Amino acid sequence: MKVPFLDLSLQHRALREPALAALAATYDATRFCLGKDVEDFEKNFGVTLGYPRVLGMNSGTAPLHVACMIAGFGPGDEVVTAPFTFISSAWGINYVGATPVFADIEEGTFNLDPARVAAAITPRTKGIIVVHLFGQPARMDEIMAIARRHQLFVIEDCAQAVGAKYRGAPVGIIGDAGTFSFYPTKNLGGCGEGGAFVSRREDVQTKARHIRVHGSDRRYYHDIVGGNFRMDGFQGALLNVKLPHLARWTARRQEIARRYLGGIKLADVRLPEQPAYGPSVFHQFTIRHPRRDTLREHLAKHEVGTDLIYPVPLHLQKCYAPLDRGAGSFPGAEQAAATCVSLPIFPELTDAQVDHVIATINTF
Ligand SMILES: *Cc1c(COP(=O)(O)O)cnc(C)c1O
């Protein structure tokens, strides 16, 4: 039985008619940059997931950049973030001339270890970028306590955690700014690039709204330095078609995860921890095994697709060689990169496919 790691065609085939109708309406109305479709999406996203204000942007990297601009990070400033994440979590820090400082992750959740964050704080630290990796909320209580103690600006990278809650609160509005990605492979994926910015702070949201459109509130009057971070109309239209299905898709991801958690019995496998403070929305289901590469080969032989997310931690990427944090600097992240393997977990998987993955792992 074939089990692809991810197959986007199933979801897009099922939604083909409403999606193409929505795109056609946007085309006919020439609503190409922001506009009604994006405004509708911002409203719907906010109402559905519990955000007071939402701004559609043109990628998940964009709102991270915007958040770093608003935070006022700059040359000489340090911003603490995780070394085990997608590289984009850290880019915004570089874009504004500040310096990324990594703090190691905890083993069970792959997320920032608050004790390591506290230890990474120096007089130059201005902020923290928390990543809710693989859909699993990070330990926000402890991280916010550190931020309050040192007056730090907290950005939540929710690119993989759309719909996730931490102690009942939607991720993204616990810190000062929250960011989402609608890259096609994310839990809520567009047909192209897309992202969103949220904040519980009206001042932060207003600034982000101006920065998104060249630092302007009134056309051709530019009060602050901004850029072009606008979501396009087609993405808004498409995401409006998909959003009503997100709760069902998330529930299905969680159901598949429960099946994996209950079924995988292979010795030496480390399953992802399930902390009570915030259930994962399972963007990825990532396990660890000391012989990860051979396990992957075994799965491939039985037609099960897997992926390495992520094979190289940020501090060991060539682009961050100037930070001079060599091998051994963050053993938690390095160990995760060396032993992790992500299993198929998209909503359209059948129970039989999931059971095939489990049986294949258990016979390794
Ligand atoms: C996908 C992702 C991003 C960036 O989103 P893009 O839409 O690809 O720019 C940022 N952070 C994390 C953790 C991601 O997974």
The ligand as an SDF file (V2000), in Angstrom:
LIG
                    3D

 15 15  0  0  0  0  0  0  0  0999 V2000
    6.6680   27.9100    6.7160 C   0  0  0  0  0  0  0  0  0  0  0  0
    7.3170   28.5650    7.8610 C   0  0  0  0  0  0  0  0  0  0  0  0
    7.6840   29.9260    7.8530 C   0  0  0  0  0  0  0  0  0  0  0  0
    7.6960   30.7790    6.6290 C   0  0  0  0  0  0  0  0  0  0  0  0
    6.5940   30.8160    5.8860 O   0  0  0  0  0  0  0  0  0  0  0  0
    6.6440   31.1590    4.3170 P   0  0  0  0  0  0  0  0  0  0  0  0
    5.2010   31.3360    4.0240 O   0  0  0  0  0  0  0  0  0  0  0  0
    7.2590   30.0020    3.6220 O   0  0  0  0  0  0  0  0  0  0  0  0
    7.4190   32.4240    4.1370 O   0  0  0  0  0  0  0  0  0  0  0  0
    8.1840   30.4730    9.0130 C   0  0  0  0  0  0  0  0  0  0  0  0
    8.3590   29.7490   10.1160 N   0  0  0  0  0  0  0  0  0  0  0  0
    8.0380   28.4480   10.1670 C   0  0  0  0  0  0  0  0  0  0  0  0
    8.2380   27.7050   11.4470 C   0  0  0  0  0  0  0  0  0  0  0  0
    7.5240   27.8050    9.0400 C   0  0  0  0  0  0  0  0  0  0  0  0
    7.2340   26.5020    9.1000 O   0  0  0  0  0  0  0  0  0  0  0  0
  1  2  1  0
  2  3  1  0
  2 14  2  0
  3  4  1  0
  3 10  2  0
  4  5  1  0
  5  6  1  0
  6  7  2  0
  6  8  1  0
  6  9  1  0
 10 11  1  0
 11 12  2  0
 12 13  1  0
 12 14  1  0
 14 15  1  0
M  END
$$$$
